[in-house]
Amino acid sequence: MPRTIKLWPQWKNIWRFFTDKSSDWKPKALAGAALLYLLWPIDLIPDFIPLFGWLEDIGFDVIAAWYLVHATNKYLEKEK
């Protein structure tokens, strides 16, 4: 059975991960870059190209969200 990312219930843990100075900086930087890329008006693949422009936006954000949740879970396991 495929695993799903449950992002919503983990907001408190993600916040703890972000505010802890000893946690890894790479997921924090990727999440910030994904947020900036989502808000930035210039894309690598313009949105007027059907399907590919939207998939590129969604794909980058999904990968960043997955990496952030994965890093948060590793952080929580290490914290135990």
C-alpha positions in Angstrom: 0.0 0.0 0.0 1.5 3.4 -0.9 2.5 5.8 1.8 1.0 9.2 1.8 2.3 12.5 3.1 0.2 13.8 5.9 1.4 17.4 6.0 -1.5 19.0 7.9 -1.2 17.2 11.2 2.5 17.8 11.3 2.5 21.6 11.4 3.6 21.7 15.0 6.5 19.3 14.4 7.5 21.2 11.2 7.5 24.5 13.2 9.7 22.8 15.9 12.0 21.7 13.1 12.2 25.2 11.6 12.8 26.9 15.0 15.5 24.5 16.2 18.9 25.9 15.3 20.5 22.4 15.5 18.3 20.9 12.7 19.5 20.5 9.2 19.4 23.8 7.1 18.9 22.2 3.7 15.2 21.3 4.0 14.6 24.8 5.4 16.3 26.4 2.4 14.5 24.2 -0.1 11.1 25.0 1.6 11.9 28.7 1.4 13.0 28.4 -2.2 9.8 26.5 -3.1 7.7 29.2 -1.5 9.6 32.0 -3.3 9.3 30.1 -6.6 5.6 29.7 -6.1 5.2 33.4 -5.5 7.7 34.6 -8.1 6.2 35.7 -11.4 8.9 34.2 -13.5 9.0 30.4 -14.1 11.5 28.0 -15.6 8.8 26.7 -17.9 6.1 29.5 -18.6 2.6 28.7 -17.6 1.2 29.6 -21.0 2.7 26.3 -22.3 -0.2 23.9 -21.7 0.3 21.3 -18.9 4.1 21.5 -18.7 4.2 24.9 -17.0 1.7 23.8 -14.3 3.3 20.4 -13.8 6.6 22.1 -13.2 5.2 24.4 -10.6 3.3 21.6 -8.8 6.2 19.1 -9.1 8.7 21.5 -7.5 6.4 22.3 -4.6 5.5 18.6 -4.0 9.1 17.6 -3.9 9.9 20.4 -1.5 7.0 19.4 0.8 8.0 15.8 0.7 11.6 16.6 1.6 10.5 18.9 4.4 8.2 16.2 5.9 10.9 13.6 5.5 13.5 15.7 7.2 11.1 16.6 10.0 10.4 12.9 10.6 14.1 12.1 10.7 14.5 15.1 13.2 11.8 13.7 15.4 13.2 10.2 15.4 16.6 11.6 16.3 15.1 13.7 19.1 13.5 10.7 20.8 
